[in-house]
Amino acid sequence: MKTLRGCAVLLAAMVLAACGKQEAAKPPVAVDANFAHDNELWRESRLTELLAPDGWTSLVGLHWLELKAHYIGSGSTSGIRMAMGPPRMGLVQREGQTFWFTPEPGVSLKANGAPITGRIPLLSDDAEQPTAITFDDDKGLLTLIHRGPRYALRLKHADAPARRHFGQLTYWPADPSWRVTARFVPHDANKTLPIVDITGLTTDLPNAGAVEFERDGRTWRLEALGEPGRPLQLIFADRTNGRGSYSAGRFIDAEAPDAKGEVVVDFNRAYNPPCAFTPFATCPLPPPENRLDLLVEAGEKAYAKPATEAAP
């Protein structure tokens, strides 16, 4: 009898707890039809960009260049072994601050759309027109990136496992209250902000100003990256990181300040950095100034890699 009575008490407690949780649940937020439509269009555009043949989910390699010369290809004899592409693709050489690429005989390659027939300069992503080498009927893309004192080969492929087996993006429900009009606080001309990326490299990026907004009875401030008079990017962390959102923070893109010095910051459009989808990106991390002691339950949630993603 004591056991039955104890079970009954426990069951009653569980029912009351469940009821309490239901009563404490947040009521649905009334959303304007135009707001909901615009937000849905943004989400569709975000997914299209992410899954483009050369989008972030197509990344299959990031190879730092440590020597003056590297043979590259997917074959076992290559000094830099690519995940996909021709077994023997070519030779990358460095002469001072200039890089060169020499293709292997008989390999079909293009550079910026033109067939490669001999040695060519390999220009990095900080050049006015970087060199883009394509292969596998233009499904593969090889570029040179420059990060601080280091250079690396970045490899993309339309058949990348992360792209072919992509899961889905999930979001918190759209909430108009998270679309805030912030005050823009300009900085002195040429001010920069040190930003550390996921590899540990620090880069000084243009820091045109900060945005300030009100939430939960407090004023919050985020440093904005970008040139004066140009669109801005916010890299921020909040209390949902690792508890619903991506652990290393999120990004928000915003238009340039208007004539009244105001900026619309829409947290419903907060999105994950590329590193949430691939280990081959060099993502910037939120600066200390942009770590909010605030629960931002808006925008894109953490990405869960599907179990079907496997090596090609």
C-alpha positions in Angstrom: 0.0 0.0 0.0 2.8 2.4 0.8 4.4 1.7 -2.5 1.1 2.4 -4.4 0.5 5.5 -2.3 4.0 6.7 -3.1 3.5 6.1 -6.8 0.2 8.0 -6.7 1.9 11.0 -5.0 4.8 10.9 -7.5 2.4 10.8 -10.5 0.4 13.7 -9.1 3.6 15.7 -8.7 4.6 14.9 -12.3 1.2 16.0 -13.6 1.3 19.3 -11.6 4.8 19.9 -12.9 3.7 19.4 -16.5 0.8 21.7 -16.0 3.1 24.3 -14.5 5.3 24.1 -17.5 2.4 24.5 -19.9 1.2 27.5 -18.0 4.7 29.0 -18.1 5.1 28.5 -21.8 5.4 31.7 -23.8 2.3 32.7 -25.7 2.7 32.8 -29.5 3.9 36.2 -30.9 1.5 38.0 -33.2 3.4 38.5 -36.5 2.5 40.9 -39.3 2.0 39.1 -42.6 4.5 41.4 -44.4 7.1 40.9 -41.7 6.6 37.1 -41.9 6.8 37.1 -45.6 10.0 39.2 -45.8 11.6 37.0 -43.1 10.7 33.9 -45.0 12.2 35.3 -48.2 15.4 36.1 -46.3 15.6 32.5 -45.0 15.2 31.1 -48.5 17.9 33.4 -49.8 20.2 32.3 -47.0 19.7 28.6 -47.8 20.2 29.2 -51.5 23.5 31.0 -50.9 24.7 28.4 -48.4 24.0 25.5 -50.8 25.3 27.2 -54.0 27.8 25.0 -55.9 30.6 27.2 -54.6 28.9 28.1 -51.3 30.3 27.4 -47.8 28.9 23.8 -47.7 31.1 23.0 -50.8 34.3 23.4 -48.9 36.4 20.2 -48.8 39.9 21.4 -48.0 42.1 24.1 -46.5 45.8 23.5 -47.0 48.4 25.9 -45.5 51.4 26.4 -47.7 54.5 25.8 -45.6 57.1 25.1 -48.3 58.3 26.9 -51.4 56.8 24.3 -53.6 54.0 21.8 -53.3 52.7 19.1 -55.7 49.0 19.0 -55.3 46.3 16.4 -56.3 44.1 13.7 -54.9 46.6 10.9 -55.4 48.7 9.4 -52.6 52.0 10.7 -54.1 50.9 14.4 -53.8 52.6 16.6 -51.3 49.3 18.3 -50.6 46.6 15.6 -51.0 43.3 17.0 -52.0 40.0 15.4 -50.9 38.7 15.6 -54.5 40.0 16.3 -58.0 42.6 15.0 -60.4 45.1 12.5 -58.8 48.0 14.7 -60.1 46.8 18.3 -60.6 49.9 20.5 -60.7 52.7 22.4 -58.9 52.3 25.4 -56.6 55.5 27.4 -56.1 56.3 30.6 -54.2 58.9 33.0 -55.3 59.1 35.9 -52.9 55.6 37.2 -52.5 54.5 35.8 -55.8 52.8 32.4 -56.2 52.8 30.3 -59.5 50.8 27.3 -60.6 52.0 24.8 -63.2 49.5 22.2 -64.4 50.4 18.5 -64.9 50.4 17.5 -68.5 47.0 16.3 -69.9 45.0 17.6 -67.0 41.9 19.7 -68.0 41.9 22.9 -65.9 40.7 26.5 -66.3 41.8 29.7 -64.6 39.0 32.3 -64.4 37.2 30.5 -67.2 40.2 30.2 -69.7 42.0 26.8 -70.3 45.3 26.6 -68.5 48.1 25.6 -71.0 51.2 26.5 -68.9 52.5 28.2 -65.9 50.3 31.0 -64.6 50.4 33.5 -61.6 48.3 32.3 -58.7 46.8 35.5 -57.2 45.3 35.4 -53.7 41.9 36.6 -52.4 43.3 40.1 -51.6 44.1 40.8 -55.2 41.7 42.8 -57.4 41.0 39.7 -59.5 42.0 36.5 -57.5 42.9 33.4 -59.5 40.1 30.8 -59.6 41.2 27.4 -60.9 38.4 25.0 -61.8 38.4 21.3 -62.6 36.1 18.3 -62.8 33.9 20.0 -65.4 33.9 23.2 -63.3 32.5 21.4 -60.2 35.8 21.9 -58.4 37.3 25.2 -57.4 40.8 26.0 -56.1 41.8 29.4 -54.8 44.6 30.9 -52.8 43.7 32.8 -49.6 45.9 35.1 -47.6 45.5 35.3 -43.8 48.0 37.4 -41.9 51.5 36.2 -42.8 50.2 32.8 -44.1 48.7 31.6 -47.3 46.5 28.5 -47.9 44.9 26.7 -50.8 41.1 26.6 -50.4 39.3 23.7 -52.1 35.6 23.6 -53.0 33.6 21.0 -54.9 29.9 20.8 -55.8 29.8 17.2 -54.8 31.1 17.9 -51.3 29.5 15.6 -48.6 28.5 18.6 -46.5 26.5 20.0 -49.5 25.1 16.7 -50.9 23.9 15.6 -47.5 22.9 18.9 -46.0 20.3 18.7 -43.3 18.2 21.8 -42.5 18.4 25.2 -41.0 16.3 25.8 -38.0 15.2 29.1 -36.4 13.5 30.5 -33.4 10.0 31.8 -34.3 10.1 35.1 -36.1 9.5 37.9 -33.5 9.1 41.6 -34.6 10.4 42.7 -31.2 13.8 41.4 -32.1 13.9 43.8 -35.1 15.3 46.9 -33.4 16.2 50.4 -34.5 19.6 51.1 -33.1 21.5 54.3 -32.7 24.8 54.5 -34.6 27.7 55.9 -32.6 30.5 56.8 -35.2 34.1 56.3 -34.3 37.1 58.3 -35.5 38.1 57.8 -39.1 40.4 54.8 -39.8 39.6 53.2 -36.4 40.1 49.4 -36.5 39.1 46.6 -34.1 41.3 43.5 -33.5 39.3 40.4 -34.5 40.6 36.9 -33.7 39.7 34.1 -36.0 39.2 30.4 -35.3 42.8 29.6 -36.2 44.1 32.1 -33.6 45.1 34.8 -36.1 44.3 38.4 -35.1 43.4 40.9 -37.9 42.6 44.6 -37.5 39.3 45.2 -39.3 37.7 48.6 -40.1 35.4 49.6 -37.2 33.2 52.5 -38.4 31.2 52.7 -35.2 29.0 51.0 -32.7 25.2 50.4 -32.5 23.2 50.9 -29.3 19.7 49.5 -28.7 17.2 49.0 -25.9 16.1 45.6 -24.7 14.6 44.4 -21.4 15.0 47.8 -19.8 18.7 48.1 -20.6 20.9 49.7 -23.3 23.1 47.2 -25.2 26.0 48.0 -27.5 27.7 46.2 -30.3 30.8 47.2 -32.2 30.2 47.2 -36.0 32.7 46.2 -38.7 32.8 48.1 -41.9 33.9 51.2 -43.6 32.1 54.6 -42.8 29.0 55.0 -45.0 29.0 51.3 -46.0 27.0 48.3 -44.9 27.9 46.9 -41.5 28.5 43.5 -40.0 28.0 42.5 -36.4 29.7 39.5 -34.9 28.2 38.8 -31.5 27.9 36.2 -28.8 25.0 35.8 -26.3 23.7 33.5 -23.6 22.1 31.1 -26.1 25.6 30.1 -27.5 26.0 26.4 -27.0 22.4 26.3 -25.6 20.4 26.5 -28.8 22.6 28.6 -31.0 26.1 28.0 -32.4 28.7 28.0 -29.7 31.1 30.4 -31.4 28.6 33.2 -32.0 26.6 34.5 -34.9 26.6 37.2 -37.6 24.2 40.0 -38.5 24.4 42.1 -41.7 23.0 45.6 -41.5 22.6 48.5 -43.9 24.7 51.7 -43.5 23.3 54.2 -41.0 20.6 56.4 -42.4 20.4 60.2 -42.4 19.2 60.2 -38.8 22.1 58.0 -37.6 19.9 55.0 -37.1 20.5 51.3 -38.1 18.0 48.5 -38.2 19.4 45.4 -36.5 17.3 42.4 -37.1 18.2 39.5 -34.8 15.7 37.3 -36.6 18.3 37.3 -39.3 21.2 36.4 -37.1 23.0 33.6 -38.9 25.8 31.0 -38.3 29.3 31.5 -39.5 30.7 29.1 -42.1 32.5 27.1 -39.4 29.2 25.8 -38.2 29.0 23.8 -41.4 32.6 23.0 -42.3 36.0 22.6 -40.6 37.7 24.2 -43.6 36.8 27.9 -42.9 38.7 30.6 -41.1 35.8 32.3 -39.2 36.2 35.4 -37.1 35.1 35.2 -33.5 33.1 37.8 -31.6 35.3 40.5 -30.0 35.0 40.9 -26.2 33.0 44.1 -26.7 30.2 42.1 -28.5 29.6 39.4 -25.9 26.1 40.1 -24.6 24.8 39.0 -21.3 21.5 38.6 -23.0 19.4 35.6 -24.1 18.9 36.3 -27.9 16.3 33.7 -28.8 16.0 34.8 -32.3 17.5 33.9 -35.7 19.3 30.8 -36.8 19.8 28.0 -34.3 22.8 25.6 -34.1 23.2 23.3 -37.1 22.9 19.6 -36.5 25.0 17.7 -39.0 22.9 14.8 -40.4 24.1 11.2 -39.8 24.1 10.6 -43.6 27.0 13.0 -44.2 29.9 10.8 -45.1 33.1 10.9 -47.1 32.6 10.7 -50.9 
